[in-house]
Amino acid sequence: MRRIPIRGLAVLVVVLSVGCTPGEQVFEPEIPVLPELPLGLAAASLNVPEDNPMTAAKVALGWQLYYDTRLSVDGTVSCATCHSPEFGFADPRHVSTGISGYQGGRNSPTVINAAFNASQFWDGRAVSLEEQALGPIENAVEMGNTIERVVETLSGIDGYQRQFAAVFGRSTITPDMVGKAIATFERTVLSGNSPWDRWISTRDENVISESARRGEDLFRGKAGCAQCHLGFNFTDATFDLYHNIGIGMHLSDADLGRYNVTGVDADRGAFKTPTVRNITQTAPYMHSGRVATLEEVIDIYDQGGIANEWLDPKMSPLMLTDEEKADLLAFMEALTGELPEFALRAPRLPPDSEEN
């Protein structure tokens, strides 16, 4: 994997002229220069399949697909609709809304640093970003489409046809190629170089507040957050672990999370641990999106979660003071890092072929 720069991102404009004839107007995609991996992240932990190497042209193709509503059956929903860069590549609604106003059952998790996760979705039902990228397309309440229809749509758009041929070396677009392109773009949505990362790197006390430094001590100590929010990405999703903290378990139709994938009783009500990086941008919280603020999140953990038969044994009352809660919040705020500039905006998309 190439190292990915974040600052001073330049964008190159190239012409992919595969199959064009003299005088024909050709769509010119923006090709981002792959940025260096930001400070604080571990390149060795980035999950890049051997059969889907990172290239700038493939990132550009996935970037376009990520923002293109033509992947949905009615042309109204894109990946960015529910994983919005404006909201930390997550969704500000408590549950996400797809075509025709249909509502899903969960809040969309952030794409930020998802490339480090061992699996995808709140319940880990997808083993890769490639698999995850295709899931919403055929979900009846998300994009409501079929992958076959999406392939037909993309094959009829000259700008996409040429790019797929250039990137994958094949004239026929396949579902596998669509998933690989979107996943490759998502692997560039990386956040690091936060104030906390710079503090760890330099020990410059002007980089983060004293309150944030106390919060880090609490995070790793008394508050016990680092039992699950661990490592450089502040999550044990790197190790494919899931936890029940009791959210929604009192409901008659409680979402059983990981249990729906494994059928193992111990997984009832267990969900993936989200990264704490950029957590200030991704409200509301938890799989249900029913927790509005980080202050409320801290209160839930302070009380030891919400009692139920399958509550994670790591959960216990913390007895935090108001000052300690404020310090924890300050630490989490210090984990808001930088994201690639190009990923934060929609690229120019290939026009429908009759518009060329």
PyMOL commands that set and color helices and strands:
alter all, ss='L'
color gray80, all
select helices_A, chain A and resi 43-45+56-67+69-71+79-82+85-87+99-101+114-116+129-138+147-155+158-168+175-186+195-202+210-220+225-227+236-239+259-262+265-267+279-281+294-302+322-333+342-344+353-355
alter helices_A, ss='H'
color red, helices_A
select strands_A, chain A and resi 11-13+30-32+242-243+271-272
alter strands_A, ss='S'
color yellow, strands_A
deselect
rebuild
show_as cartoon
